[in-house]
């Protein structure tokens, strides 16, 4: 590699792709090039996972299906990314900014910069990786030779209730047996879809623990393809059930699309089954966060959806009324009638629930969590948190934190 100008190669790739490129030597960054300005490089959130990819060519996909491509050659590591075929929502990018510890005053620039990164199919990035690998390692690889790396830590961040799941969910989740007779899939589908529509996470976990074997039709002659086809069908049905349960259609379809894309990149049957379980659970959890009481109404679901989309902003009843094209007094009165609590209490309770999750499963400071959730000051955050939990944020973290 003595005669190879890596910085020139990476600059050309950055110009052609519009995606940030980095060079590391012995895991110390020696070069960075990007056409867009980012106040902080989001790679810091996933550096541990990327650092542990040692094959010549590999890639890492985050939970939101932003992906990073990696080429290793002796002590040199080149990392391209992040990119995504479908643009991220503002809330997803604000969450990423929070996890990367982007200063509050620079979050807007971070979101704008991330949205300016060229969206590109993963296959195109992999082709670039293969080209770089050939230059550096003299090795000709195809897309089939490249391995997907998943982050168990990332799964845990998105699914904090995994502690309550069966110890081996991929074994508990039913595998489809290749049968051409005596189908029992309709009843099983109806049960799963009912759990999703109701947002009943507890019932889903209990059902998985004793799930029957599925006798379904033959969707492919290859076992891996059979599982992937089943995954696609199941997630499509589950996404529609989630929409019926109140999930925003755009959110549901984007989650469905990204999950199916990720499934297509998996080469191990047990990982397909595991991903299916977590995808169904995520849809169910999303619906659960939207449903207020036994009989949620169209209004309460609309309010809950608005709050989930603006979780990191200050939210007022006036904001929601404007979004729903109704008056604030009418919204406040109608919401209390249908939900049994004031809209302000509901907003603060949702933010407190998110704060509990972040205090348990992240190492971000209490002050940064309060800022991320749109509280005007740390004292305001502490007062609200104690009102709904009977603990200060510090007391709660000491008692329940799982990051240690």
C-alpha positions, 0 to 999 in steps of 0.5 A: 500500500506504500504507493497508494494515495488513500486520501485521494481515493477516499476524497474521490469516493466522497465526492462521487457518493456524497457520503462521509468517508474516514481513514483509521490507522490502528483505530486512530482516525487520520482522515475525514472527508464529507461534502456535508457539515456535521457538528459531530460524526455519528460514527461515535455511537457505533464505533465499538461495533465497527471497531470489531469488524475484522473481515476485509469487507463488511458493513454494520446496519443500525436499528434504523437501518443506517449503514456503514461500510468497512474495508480493512487492510492490515492496520488501515480501516476505511469506513463509509457512511452513514447512508440509508435508502429511505430518509430518517425522520426528524425524531430519529435524527434527534435521537441519534444526536442525543446519543452522540452528545451533540450540543443542544445549539447544534442539533438543528445543524446536525439534523440538516446535515444528516438529511443532506447525505446522499441516500444510496442503496446498500448494494451500491455502497457494497460495490464501492467497498469491493472496489476499494478492497481490490485496490488495497488487498488485491482480492476480488469479492462479490456482494454474496461474500460480504457479511452483515453485522448486527448490534446486540447493544443497539437491539437492547437500546430499542427493546429495553424490555428484553429482560422479560423475554424468553431466554432464547426468543429465536427458539421460542418463535415458531418456525414454519414447517414445510407442509402442503396440508393441514394449515394452522397459520390463520388462527396463529396469524389472527392471535399475533395480529390481535396482540399487535392491534391492542399493543398487548406486549405482555400477552405476546410474550406469554404466547411466544413462550408456548407458541405452537408449531406452525404448519404452513405452505411451502413458499420456497424450496430453500429453508432460508428463502422459506423463512425470509418469505414468511418474514415478508408476509408476516411483517406486512400483515403486522404493519397493517395491524399496527396501523389499525391499532393507531400507528401512523401509516408512514411510520408503520410502512417505513418500519416494515420496509427497513425490517424487510430490507434487513431480513434480506441481508441475513444469511443465517436462518436463526437470525431471521427468526430472531429479527421477526420476533423483535420486529413484531415486538417493536410494532406491538410496543409502538402501538402500546405507547399510543393507546390510552385506556381500554378503548382509545379514541381517534382523538387520543391516538392522534394526540399520542402520535403527535407526542411520539413524533415531537418527543424531543421538543417542548409540546403544548396543548396549543401545538397539538390543537393547531396540528389537529385543526381544532381549538385548544379549549375543545381539545383539552376538554375532549381529551380529558373526557376521553382519556381521563387525564389532562393533556398536560399530564399525559404529555409529561407522563409520556416524557417521564416514561421516556426519561426512565428508559434513557436513565436505565439504558444509556449513560447520557447525563441527566442534564442532557436527557432533560434537554433532549426531552424538551424541558426548559431546565434541569430543575424543571425536569427533576420536578416533573420526574419526581411528580410522576415517579416519586424519585429524582432522576439521580435516585432512579438511575442509581436504583434501576440503571442497567448500563453498569 
